[in-house]
Amino acid sequence: MQLWPLPNPALIVDAGKRKYPNAVYATVLAIVSSTLSIAQNSPCPIPEYKYLRADEDYGYLRNPACRSEPLDALKYIPLKSAPEWFVSLGGEIRENVEYFSNPRWSAKLQDPAYLLQRYMAHSDLHLGERFRIFTQLKSGLESNRAGGPRLIDEDKLDINQAFLDLTLYAGGKNSLILRTGRQELAFGSRRYISAREGPNVRQTFDGVRLAFSSDRWTVNILATKPVQSKLGIFDDAPDSSQTFWGLYASRPLTPAVTGFHLDLYYLGLDRKRARFVQGTAREQRHSVGTRLWGKRSSWDEDFELIYQLGRFNDGAIQAWSVESETGYTFTSRPARPRLALKADSASGDRNPNDKDLQTFNPLFPRGLYHQLVDLNGHVNFIDLDPTLVLHPFARWSLTVDWDFFWRESVGDGLYGVGGFLIRQGSKSRARYVGSQPSLIGEWRVQRHLTAVFIYTHFTPGTFLKQTGPGRTVNYGSVWLDFKF
C-alpha cells in the first residue's frame, strides 16, 4: 500500500528560477528501488544514519558478509591490506517545497510556494588507527522565495566540514581524540549547541575540540569560531566578531539500570555586536547548565536548567532558562500513542532603561523549534506544548501538538529562533503572544529515504496585535530526504 505518494520529479525539477536535470532524480529513485528489494537478512546490524554524519563508523563492512546492499560498496573502500586503512563515501539529497503565508505575521504575502534544495557529499578517510581526515561539501539552493534567500536557505557551494582527527590515546573503553578544523557540533538535546538540521544550510564551527571517552564519562573541550554562511561559492569564513568555547560532560547515572543520564556543561560566548531591546554592544556571556534525562518503564523525562552571567556593555548579565519534557508511551495500545507535555521558560530583560541585562541567549539552537516556522524562539518566553505521537504503521509517525506562548517579561521584546530581536516590546504590556497547532507526518520509506510533511497554523495573541502586524500565519512543508 502506498501511504505517501511520491511527487513527479519533473514537477520539482522545473520549479522556480533554475532547471535541474531529471537524471539526478532518476538515479536516486533507481537506487531506492534496488535497496527496497533487498532482504533484511544481514548477519551484521545495519546502523541508522546519525545526526552528525561524521559520527558514523562503517569499519564493520570489512567483513564481506556484512555487505547487504549495493551502496555498501561506497561505505567501505579498502586502501591497503590493513583493515584500518579505508575510505567511506556518503551524501545527502534533500528536496523541500515550502508554503508560507504572512511571514512574521505581516500583511505581505509570500509567493504560493518556493523550493529549497540541499546537496551534500562527504569523504571519511581512515589512515590507520591514529589518523582520520573527514571532508564534506555542501550546496544549498533556493528558488522562487519572495525577497530572495535567507542565510539559512542558500549557500551555493562551500566546505561544510574539513577536519583532522588525531587519536592521542586508545585503550579498552578509554580514548582521547584531538579534532582540528571545520566541524559540526551537537551536544545533549541540541537545544543550545547544534548543527541546525532543520534549515537548508547547516551550522559549522572552525576550531579545536578535545574528546575524552571512558565507560562512564564522555567529555568534550572546545575552542571555536562560528562559521558565517554566505550565498556564494567557497566564500564562507569564520565570524571574526564571535568566539565560542566550553566544556560538555555526560555520564549515565549509577546504577545504569535506571536508564537516566546526567549532563554538566560550561559554555562561553563573546560577541562584539549583540543586539537586544536595550541596544547594541559587546556581549561576554558564560552559561552553566545541567540536564537530567532518561526513561523508566513507559515514562520518559528530559529536564534542563541553565544560568547565564557575564557583561553586556557596562552592565551585568543575569539570565536563565528551564526546559522540560515529560512523556508516557502506551506500548500495549494500537499505534503506541505517546502523550507528552513540554513546559519551557527563558528570562527576558526587566528594564531596558538600566544597564543590566536579563535576556537569555539560546546560543546556537537546533533550528527545529516550533516545526521550522521560525517565528519566535526560546528567548523571553513561556510556553506549554501538549503533544501526541502516534505510530499507525511500522515506518510511520504522526505528531500533533498545540503550543501556547507568552512573554516572560513585559519589559523585553520578541526574539526569533536564532536569538535575534524581531519586535520591540515597549508598545504593549500584554504577555500572551499566540498559539500554534501543528501536524507532522514522517514516513521512513526505507533506510535511505524519508518523507516529511509539516503543517502549522499560528493565531496571534494580544501582544502581536498591539505591537504591529498581527496576521494569522499558515506554513506548510513537504520534503524528501535521501541519504547514503
C-alpha positions as CSV (number, residue, x, y, z in Angstrom):
1,M,0.0,0.0,0.0
2,Q,1.4,3.4,-1.0
3,L,0.8,5.7,2.0
4,W,2.7,8.7,0.8
5,P,2.6,9.5,-3.0
6,L,6.0,10.3,-4.4
7,P,5.9,13.6,-6.3
8,N,6.5,13.6,-10.1
9,P,10.3,14.6,-10.4
10,A,9.5,16.7,-13.5
11,L,7.3,19.0,-11.5
12,I,10.0,19.6,-8.9
13,V,12.8,20.0,-11.5
14,D,11.2,22.9,-13.2
15,A,10.1,24.8,-10.0
16,G,11.4,28.3,-9.5
17,K,14.1,30.1,-11.5
18,R,16.5,27.2,-12.0
19,K,16.5,24.0,-14.1
20,Y,17.8,20.7,-12.7
21,P,18.4,17.5,-14.7
22,N,15.9,14.7,-14.3
23,A,18.9,12.3,-14.3
24,V,19.6,13.2,-10.6
25,Y,16.1,12.1,-9.5
26,A,16.1,9.1,-11.8
27,T,19.4,7.9,-10.2
28,V,18.0,8.4,-6.7
29,L,14.8,6.5,-7.5
30,A,16.7,3.7,-9.1
31,I,18.9,3.2,-6.0
32,V,15.9,3.3,-3.7
33,S,14.1,0.7,-5.8
34,S,17.1,-1.6,-5.7
35,T,17.6,-1.3,-1.9
36,L,13.9,-1.8,-1.2
37,S,14.1,-5.2,-2.7
38,I,17.0,-6.4,-0.5
39,A,16.0,-9.0,2.1
40,Q,16.8,-7.9,5.7
41,N,19.0,-10.9,6.5
42,S,22.4,-9.3,7.0
43,P,24.5,-11.1,9.7
44,C,25.5,-7.6,11.0
45,P,23.4,-4.8,12.4
46,I,22.6,-2.1,9.9
47,P,23.2,1.3,11.6
48,E,20.9,4.2,11.3
49,Y,22.2,7.5,9.9
50,K,23.5,9.8,12.5
51,Y,22.5,13.5,13.2
52,L,26.2,14.2,12.6
53,R,27.4,12.2,9.7
54,A,30.9,12.3,11.0
55,D,29.8,10.1,13.9
56,E,29.1,7.1,11.6
57,D,31.5,4.2,11.6
58,Y,31.5,1.7,8.7
59,G,34.5,-0.3,9.7
60,Y,32.2,-3.3,10.2
61,L,31.9,-3.6,6.4
62,R,35.4,-5.0,6.3
63,N,33.6,-8.3,6.8
64,P,32.2,-9.1,3.3
65,A,29.3,-11.0,4.9
66,C,28.0,-7.6,6.3
67,R,27.6,-6.0,2.9
68,S,23.9,-6.4,2.3
69,E,23.1,-3.7,-0.3
70,P,24.7,-2.0,-3.4
71,L,25.6,1.2,-1.6
72,D,27.9,-0.7,0.8
73,A,30.5,-0.6,-1.9
74,L,30.9,3.1,-1.3
75,K,30.8,2.9,2.5
76,Y,34.0,0.8,2.9
77,I,36.7,1.1,0.2
78,P,39.9,-0.6,1.4
79,L,43.2,1.3,0.7
80,K,45.6,-1.5,1.6
81,S,45.6,-4.9,3.2
82,A,45.4,-3.4,6.7
83,P,41.6,-3.2,7.7
84,E,42.2,0.2,9.4
85,W,43.1,1.9,6.1
86,F,39.9,2.7,4.2
87,V,37.8,5.5,2.9
88,S,34.0,5.8,3.3
89,L,31.9,8.0,0.9
90,G,28.4,9.4,1.6
91,G,26.0,12.2,0.9
92,E,22.5,13.6,1.0
93,I,19.9,15.0,-1.4
94,R,17.0,16.9,0.2
95,E,14.2,18.5,-1.8
96,N,11.9,20.7,0.3
97,V,8.8,22.6,-1.0
98,E,7.6,25.2,1.5
99,Y,4.4,27.4,1.6
100,F,4.3,30.4,3.8
101,S,1.5,33.0,4.3
102,N,2.1,36.2,6.3
103,P,5.7,35.5,7.5
104,R,6.4,37.4,10.7
105,W,2.6,37.9,11.0
106,S,2.7,40.7,8.3
107,A,0.2,41.6,5.6
108,K,2.8,40.9,2.9
109,L,2.0,37.6,1.1
110,Q,4.8,35.1,0.3
111,D,4.8,33.5,-3.2
112,P,2.5,30.5,-3.1
113,A,5.4,28.1,-2.7
114,Y,9.2,28.0,-3.0
115,L,11.8,25.3,-3.4
116,L,14.8,24.6,-1.1
117,Q,17.4,22.0,-2.2
118,R,20.2,20.6,-0.2
119,Y,23.1,18.6,-1.7
120,M,25.9,17.2,0.4
121,A,28.8,14.8,-0.1
122,H,31.5,13.6,2.2
123,S,34.6,11.6,2.4
124,D,35.8,9.8,5.6
125,L,39.5,8.8,5.2
126,H,41.0,6.5,7.9
127,L,44.8,6.2,7.8
128,G,45.4,3.5,10.3
129,E,44.2,3.7,13.9
130,R,45.5,7.2,14.8
131,F,44.7,9.5,11.9
132,R,41.4,10.3,10.2
133,I,40.5,13.1,7.7
134,F,36.9,14.0,7.2
135,T,35.7,16.4,4.4
136,Q,32.2,17.4,3.4
137,L,30.9,19.7,0.7
138,K,27.5,21.4,0.9
139,S,25.3,23.1,-1.6
140,G,22.0,24.8,-0.5
141,L,19.8,26.3,-3.2
142,E,16.6,28.4,-3.1
143,S,14.1,29.1,-5.9
144,N,11.1,31.4,-6.0
145,R,11.1,32.8,-2.5
146,A,9.8,36.4,-2.2
147,G,12.6,38.7,-1.2
148,G,15.2,36.1,-2.1
149,P,17.0,33.6,0.1
150,R,17.8,33.9,3.7
151,L,21.2,33.0,5.0
152,I,19.7,29.7,6.3
153,D,18.3,29.0,2.8
154,E,21.2,29.3,0.3
155,D,24.9,28.6,0.2
156,K,25.7,27.7,-3.4
157,L,28.8,25.7,-2.8
158,D,31.2,25.5,0.1
159,I,33.1,23.4,2.6
160,N,30.8,22.3,5.4
161,Q,33.4,20.3,7.2
162,A,37.2,19.6,6.9
163,F,38.9,18.3,10.0
164,L,41.7,16.1,11.1
165,D,41.3,13.6,14.0
166,L,44.4,12.6,15.9
167,T,43.9,9.7,18.4
168,L,46.2,10.6,21.3
169,Y,45.3,7.5,23.3
170,A,43.1,4.4,22.8
171,G,43.0,1.5,25.3
172,G,40.0,-0.6,26.2
173,K,37.0,1.7,26.7
174,N,39.1,4.8,27.0
175,S,40.1,7.2,24.2
176,L,41.4,10.7,23.8
177,I,41.0,12.4,20.4
178,L,42.1,15.8,19.2
179,R,40.0,17.3,16.4
180,T,41.2,20.3,14.4
181,G,39.5,22.2,11.6
182,R,35.9,23.0,10.4
183,Q,33.4,20.8,12.1
184,E,29.8,20.4,13.2
185,L,28.9,20.4,16.9
186,A,25.9,18.9,18.7
187,F,25.7,18.1,22.4
188,G,22.9,16.9,24.7
189,S,19.4,17.6,23.5
190,R,20.8,20.0,20.9
191,R,18.8,22.9,22.4
192,Y,21.8,25.2,22.7
193,I,24.6,23.6,20.6
194,S,23.5,22.0,17.3
195,A,24.2,21.7,13.6
196,R,20.9,23.3,12.7
197,E,19.5,20.4,10.8
198,G,16.0,21.8,10.1
199,P,17.0,24.8,7.9
200,N,18.5,24.2,4.5
201,V,22.1,25.3,5.4
202,R,23.7,23.7,8.5
203,Q,25.8,25.5,11.1
204,T,29.5,24.7,11.4
205,F,32.5,25.9,13.5
206,D,36.2,26.4,13.0
207,G,38.4,25.4,15.8
208,V,39.7,22.6,18.0
209,R,38.0,20.0,20.1
210,L,39.4,17.5,22.6
211,A,37.2,14.5,23.2
212,F,37.7,12.0,26.1
213,S,35.6,8.8,26.4
214,S,35.5,6.1,29.1
215,D,33.0,3.5,30.3
216,R,31.4,6.2,32.5
217,W,32.2,9.7,31.1
218,T,32.2,11.5,27.8
219,V,33.9,14.9,28.0
220,N,34.4,17.5,25.2
221,I,36.5,20.6,25.5
222,L,36.2,23.1,22.6
223,A,37.5,26.5,21.4
224,T,35.9,27.7,18.1
225,K,34.6,30.4,16.0
226,P,31.2,30.0,14.3
227,V,31.4,29.9,10.5
228,Q,29.4,32.6,8.8
229,S,27.4,31.2,5.9
230,K,27.4,33.3,2.7
231,L,25.4,32.9,-0.5
232,G,28.3,32.5,-3.0
233,I,30.9,29.8,-3.9
234,F,33.6,28.9,-1.4
235,D,33.2,32.2,0.5
236,D,32.2,31.0,4.0
237,A,34.6,32.2,6.7
238,P,34.9,32.1,10.5
239,D,32.9,35.0,12.0
240,S,35.6,37.4,13.4
241,S,33.0,39.0,15.7
242,Q,32.3,35.8,17.7
243,T,34.2,33.3,19.8
244,F,32.6,30.2,21.3
245,W,34.3,27.9,23.8
246,G,33.4,25.5,26.6
247,L,33.2,22.1,28.2
248,Y,30.4,19.5,27.9
249,A,30.4,16.3,30.0
250,S,27.9,13.4,30.1
251,R,27.6,10.2,32.0
252,P,25.0,7.5,32.9
253,L,23.8,7.6,36.5
254,T,24.6,4.8,38.9
255,P,23.2,2.2,38.7
256,A,23.0,2.1,34.9
257,V,19.8,0.1,35.0
258,T,17.9,3.3,36.0
259,G,18.2,4.4,32.4
260,F,19.0,8.0,33.4
261,H,21.9,10.2,32.3
262,L,23.4,13.4,33.6
263,D,24.9,16.2,31.5
264,L,27.1,19.0,33.0
265,Y,28.4,21.9,31.0
266,Y,30.0,25.3,30.8
267,L,29.8,27.4,27.6
268,G,31.3,30.8,26.8
269,L,30.4,33.2,24.1
270,D,31.9,36.6,23.1
271,R,30.0,38.7,20.6
272,K,31.4,42.1,19.6
273,R,28.0,43.3,18.3
274,A,25.0,41.8,20.1
275,R,21.5,43.4,19.7
276,F,18.8,43.4,22.4
277,V,15.9,45.8,23.2
278,Q,18.4,47.6,25.4
279,G,20.7,48.3,22.5
280,T,23.7,47.0,20.6
281,A,27.0,46.4,22.3
282,R,29.6,43.8,23.2
283,E,28.3,40.7,24.9
284,Q,30.5,38.4,27.0
285,R,28.4,35.6,28.3
286,H,29.1,32.5,30.4
287,S,26.5,29.7,30.6
288,V,26.5,27.0,33.3
289,G,23.9,24.2,32.8
290,T,22.8,20.7,33.7
291,R,20.5,18.2,32.1
292,L,18.8,15.1,33.6
293,W,17.2,12.7,31.1
294,G,16.2,9.1,30.5
295,K,13.5,6.5,30.6
296,R,11.9,4.4,33.3
297,S,9.3,1.8,32.2
298,S,6.8,3.7,30.0
299,W,7.8,7.2,31.2
300,D,10.5,9.4,29.6
301,E,11.7,12.7,31.1
302,D,14.1,15.4,30.0
303,F,14.9,18.4,32.3
304,E,17.4,21.1,31.6
305,L,18.5,24.1,33.6
306,I,20.9,26.8,32.5
307,Y,22.1,30.0,34.2
308,Q,24.0,32.8,32.4
309,L,26.2,35.6,33.7
310,G,28.7,38.0,32.2
311,R,28.8,41.5,30.8
312,F,26.8,43.4,28.2
313,N,28.5,46.8,27.6
314,D,28.9,48.2,31.1
315,G,26.1,46.1,32.7
316,A,25.9,42.7,34.3
317,I,24.2,39.7,32.6
318,Q,21.9,37.5,34.8
319,A,19.7,35.2,32.7
320,W,18.2,31.7,32.9
321,S,16.2,29.1,31.1
322,V,14.3,26.0,32.2
323,E,13.3,23.4,29.6
324,S,11.3,20.2,30.3
325,E,9.5,17.4,28.5
326,T,7.7,14.6,30.2
327,G,6.0,11.8,28.2
328,Y,4.2,8.5,28.7
329,T,4.0,5.8,26.0
330,F,1.1,3.3,25.9
331,T,3.2,0.4,24.5
332,S,0.4,-2.1,24.6
333,R,-2.1,0.1,22.7
334,P,-2.5,0.2,18.9
335,A,-0.2,2.8,17.3
336,R,1.7,3.0,20.6
337,P,0.5,6.5,21.5
338,R,2.8,8.8,23.4
339,L,1.4,11.7,25.4
340,A,3.8,14.4,26.4
341,L,3.9,17.9,27.9
342,K,6.7,20.4,27.1
343,A,6.9,23.2,29.6
344,D,9.7,25.8,29.0
345,S,10.7,29.3,30.0
346,A,13.6,31.7,29.4
347,S,14.2,35.0,31.0
348,G,13.7,38.5,29.5
349,D,15.1,41.9,30.4
350,R,13.3,43.5,33.3
351,N,14.1,47.2,32.4
352,P,15.7,48.2,29.1
353,N,16.5,51.6,30.5
354,D,19.0,50.3,33.1
355,K,22.4,48.9,32.2
356,D,21.9,45.3,33.4
357,L,20.6,42.6,31.1
358,Q,18.4,39.6,32.0
359,T,17.7,38.5,28.4
360,F,18.5,34.8,27.8
361,N,20.8,33.8,24.8
362,P,20.0,30.4,23.2
363,L,23.5,30.3,21.7
364,F,23.3,28.0,18.6
365,P,19.8,26.4,18.7
366,R,18.8,23.4,16.6
367,G,16.5,25.3,14.2
368,L,13.6,22.9,14.6
369,Y,11.8,24.8,17.3
370,H,8.1,25.0,16.6
371,Q,8.2,23.0,13.4
372,L,10.5,25.2,11.3
373,V,8.0,28.0,11.0
374,D,10.8,30.2,12.5
375,L,8.5,32.9,14.1
376,N,9.6,33.1,17.7
377,G,12.4,31.5,19.6
378,H,13.4,30.5,23.1
379,V,14.2,34.0,24.4
380,N,11.9,35.9,26.9
381,F,9.2,33.3,26.6
382,I,7.0,30.9,28.5
383,D,5.4,28.0,26.6
384,L,3.2,25.0,27.2
385,D,3.1,22.4,24.5
386,P,0.9,19.3,24.9
387,T,1.9,16.6,22.3
388,L,0.5,13.4,20.9
389,V,2.7,11.0,18.9
390,L,1.2,8.0,17.0
391,H,2.8,5.2,15.0
392,P,0.0,3.9,12.9
393,F,2.3,1.8,10.7
394,A,5.8,0.4,11.2
395,R,7.6,3.2,9.3
396,W,5.1,6.0,10.0
397,S,4.9,8.5,12.8
398,L,2.3,11.3,13.3
399,T,2.8,14.1,15.7
400,V,0.1,16.5,16.8
401,D,0.9,19.4,19.2
402,W,-0.6,22.7,20.2
403,D,1.9,25.3,21.5
404,F,0.9,28.3,23.6
405,F,3.4,31.3,24.0
406,W,3.7,34.1,26.5
407,R,6.4,36.7,27.2
408,E,8.3,36.0,30.4
409,S,9.0,39.7,31.0
410,V,6.8,42.6,29.7
411,G,9.9,44.8,29.7
412,D,11.5,42.9,26.8
413,G,10.6,42.2,23.2
414,L,10.1,39.2,21.0
415,Y,13.0,37.2,19.6
416,G,13.5,34.8,16.7
417,V,14.8,31.2,16.8
418,G,18.4,32.4,16.5
419,G,18.1,34.8,19.4
420,F,17.7,37.9,17.2
421,L,15.3,40.7,18.2
422,I,12.3,40.8,15.8
423,R,9.8,43.0,17.7
424,Q,10.1,45.7,20.4
425,G,8.0,45.2,23.5
426,S,7.6,48.8,24.7
427,K,4.2,49.3,23.0
428,S,2.4,46.7,24.9
429,R,2.1,45.3,28.4
430,A,0.5,42.1,27.2
431,R,2.2,38.8,27.8
432,Y,0.2,36.5,25.5
433,V,2.0,36.1,22.1
434,G,-0.2,33.4,20.5
435,S,-0.9,29.7,19.9
436,Q,0.4,27.3,17.3
437,P,-1.2,23.9,16.5
438,S,0.9,21.7,14.2
439,L,0.7,18.3,12.4
440,I,3.9,16.5,11.5
441,G,4.0,13.3,9.5
442,E,7.1,11.2,8.8
443,W,7.4,8.2,6.6
444,R,10.6,6.2,6.7
445,V,10.2,4.7,3.3
446,Q,13.3,2.7,3.9
447,R,16.8,3.2,5.4
448,H,17.9,5.8,2.8
449,L,14.7,7.7,2.1
450,T,12.4,9.7,4.4
451,A,9.4,11.8,3.5
452,V,8.2,14.5,5.9
453,F,5.1,16.7,5.9
454,I,4.6,19.7,8.3
455,Y,1.6,22.0,8.6
456,T,1.3,24.6,11.3
457,H,-1.1,27.5,11.9
458,F,-0.2,30.4,14.2
459,T,-3.0,32.5,15.7
460,P,-1.6,35.8,17.1
461,G,-2.3,36.9,20.6
462,T,-2.8,40.3,22.3
463,F,0.9,41.2,22.2
464,L,1.3,40.8,18.5
465,K,-1.9,42.6,17.7
466,Q,-0.9,45.6,19.8
467,T,2.7,45.9,18.5
468,G,2.3,45.7,14.7
469,P,1.1,43.4,12.0
470,G,-0.8,40.5,13.6
471,R,-2.0,38.4,10.7
472,T,-2.7,34.7,11.1
473,V,0.2,32.6,9.7
474,N,-0.1,29.3,7.7
475,Y,3.0,27.2,7.0
476,G,3.4,24.0,5.1
477,S,6.4,21.9,4.1
478,V,6.9,18.7,2.2
479,W,10.4,17.2,1.8
480,L,12.1,14.1,0.6
481,D,15.4,13.3,2.1
482,F,17.8,10.7,0.6
483,K,21.0,9.7,2.4
484,F,23.7,7.2,1.6
